[in-house]
Amino acid sequence: MKIGTKDLTSIALLVAVTIILSQIVIPLQPVPISLSMIAIYLSGGLLGWKKGAITQIIYIGIGAIGLPVFASAKGGIPVLFGPTGGYIVGYLLAAIITGFIIEKVSNLNIFTIILAMVAGIISCYILGTVWLGFITEIGFYNALFLGVIPFILGDILKIIVAAILVKKIKTLNLI
């Protein structure tokens, strides 16, 4: 994989978008609602699975070293080992899955983009819910009601917005 100036710029831009959208929060406990998934979908959908993964590795890495980039301006290793850690690591998996599916489809349409993003969010839900249930000792089903159910409607809307953006940006060949 060759990474040029345009790729580096796109990766940096999407890291910044992830940080910004992570700060737009509805503070629920133990998992806040944020707009960060839009950035995850854009990372995988626009950059492909490898560069989308790099984008999210950078985001997670700068949050892990303590910069306040996670939801509600939090950062540090304790966040990754806290209740939301599985969802944050799930961002990486979601970007990879979304990007991989979009890269493999020859006839890219809005429906395919949406399906790729749904597959991405399901992977994030699974990883995050398992971790939430484990770390809080409430079990998978209770974690599902705290970390997935309140998010479904919002995530459907985020997928629609992100899919339209990916289709339009790809059509215009902006990234």
N, C-alpha and C positions, 0 to 999 in steps of 0.2 A: 504494500500500500504506500503510495507516494502522497505526501502531504505538502502542498504548495502554499503560497501566501493567501490565496483565496480560501483554501480550506482552514488555515489557521485563523483567519479573520472570522469565518463562519462559526468555527468552534468557539472562539472567544465571545462572539456575539450571543450565541445560544447559552453559554455559561452565564453571561450577564442576564439574559432573559430569564433563565431558571432562577437566579438569585432574586431578581425583581419580583417575579410572579410568586415566589415562595413567601414573600412578605405581605401579600394580599391575603389576609387570614380572617376566618371566623373562628374564634378561639373555643373549640370544643375540647373536652377532656375524655380520654387521654390522647386522642388524635385530632388535631385541628384541621379544619377545611382550608385549603389554599388553592391557588390557581396554578401551582407548580406543574401539574400533569400536562397542561397545555404545552409548556416548554419541553417536557419529556417527549411528547408526541412529535413536536416540531424537530427535535434533535434527531430522532430516529427516522422520521418521515422525510426530512430534507437532506440529511447528511448520510443516510444509510446506517447500517448496523455498526460498522467499525468506528466511524467518526462520531456517530451518535453515542456510542459507548465511551469514547474518549471524552466527549463533552460531559457526560455524567460522572465519569471517574474524576475529572478535574473538580466538578462541583462538590462531590462527596469528599474528595481529598482536602479541598480548602476549608470545608466545614469541619472535617475531622481535626485539622490542626488548630481549630479554635476560632476561625473567623465566623462572624454571626450571619451565616448565609441560609441556615435552615429556617423553617417557619418560625415566626415571631422573633426573628433576629437571634436565634440560638445557634450555638456552635460547640464543637468539641466532641471528643470520644464518648463522654457520658450520654450525649444525645443519641449516638449510634447504638449504644447499648441500652437505651431506654425504650419506652413503649413504641415510639415511632421509628426506631432504627430499621426494622424490617421493611417498612414502606420506603424509607429513604434508599436503602440498598436495592429495593424493588424498582426504583427509578432506572437503575442501570439495566436490569433485566427487561423492563418495559421498553426502553429505547432500543435495545438489541432486537427484541422480538418484532416490534413495530417496523424498524428499519429493514430487518431481514425479509419480512413478508413483502414489504413495498418494493424492495430491490428485485425480488424473484418474480414479480408479476409483470408480464410483458404489456398487457393492456390495462394501464392504470386508470381507474375511474374512482369516483367518490365513494362508491360502495366498497370497493376493495380497500381503500385507505381506511374507511371506518372499521372494517373487519380487522385490519392489522392493528389498529388502535385498541379495539376491544380485546384482542388477544394480549396486547401489552398490558392493559389495565388488569386483566384477570391474573396475569403472572404477578403483578405488583400486589394485588389483593391477597393472593395465596401466601406469598412470602411474608408480607406484612402481618397478616392475620395469624399465621403460625407463630411468628415472633412475638406479637402482642400477647397471644394466649400463653406462651411460654414464660415471658418475662414478668407478666403480671399474675401468673398462676390462676387465670380465670378460665382456661380451656379454650378450645377452638371455637365452639359455638357462641359463647359469650363474647369472645373477641370479634366474631363475625358481626354481631349486633352493635358493637362499639366502633369497629374499624372499617366496615364495608357498607352496611345497610344505610346509614345516614348520608353516604357519599354517592350512591348510585345515580340519582337524578342529576346532581351536579356534574358527575363524570360523563353522563350522556351528553349534556350541553357542552362540556369541554371538548369532547370528541368531535362533535359537530363543528364547533368553531375551528379546532385544529385541523380537521380534515379539509375544510374549505380553504384555510390558509395554505396548507401543504399543496393542494391541487392548484391554487392560483399562483403561488410562488414558483412551483415547478413549471407551470405553463409559461410563465414570464421569464423563466430561467434566471431568477435573481440569485439563487444560491446553488 
